[in-house]
Amino acid sequence: MLDGHWLVLQSVAWTRMVVNFSRHDSLATAVSKTLDGDHLCPMCRKIMAARQREDQQQKNTSLVKTEKMSEFILGGGQTLPSFTPTTICDMAPVAPRLHTDFLETPPSPPPRRSFAVL
């Protein structure tokens, strides 16, 4: 997930904070207070807590999914084989070969027919 909903909510909270702080201070001070992390509004605290809960749930969910994957694919009791390479292959890089068809100049355009008007 791209966390776009959190960005929208946090933008709303920051906008409200700048407006509230700018009532008593200059705009530069209001922006500074808003983004310093020391003057969190209640909405910012709720957003932070919800993001942490969501991150924790995603970590727990991803761990469960990967642990159960081998059981699902292979059945109970078996483990997935290791896919580490045993030898290093010396492979030369593949370079495209030029065909002789592409080395020649293109043919000149065909002659135009002249139509005689009767």
Rosetta blueprint (number, residue, H / E / L):
1 M L
2 L L
3 D L
4 G H
5 H H
6 W H
7 L H
8 V H
9 L H
10 Q H
11 S H
12 V H
13 A H
14 W H
15 T H
16 R H
17 M H
18 V H
19 V H
20 N H
21 F H
22 S H
23 R L
24 H L
25 D L
26 S L
27 L H
28 A H
29 T H
30 A H
31 V H
32 S H
33 K H
34 T H
35 L H
36 D L
37 G L
38 D L
39 H L
40 L L
41 C L
42 P H
43 M H
44 C H
45 R H
46 K H
47 I H
48 M H
49 A H
50 A H
51 R H
52 Q H
53 R H
54 E H
55 D H
56 Q H
57 Q H
58 Q H
59 K H
60 N H
61 T H
62 S H
63 L H
64 V H
65 K H
66 T H
67 E H
68 K H
69 M H
70 S H
71 E H
72 F H
73 I H
74 L H
75 G L
76 G L
77 G L
78 Q L
79 T L
80 L L
81 P L
82 S L
83 F L
84 T L
85 P L
86 T L
87 T L
88 I L
89 C L
90 D L
91 M L
92 A L
93 P L
94 V L
95 A L
96 P L
97 R L
98 L L
99 H L
100 T H
101 D H
102 F H
103 L H
104 E L
105 T L
106 P L
107 P L
108 S L
109 P L
110 P L
111 P L
112 R L
113 R L
114 S L
115 F L
116 A L
117 V L
118 L L
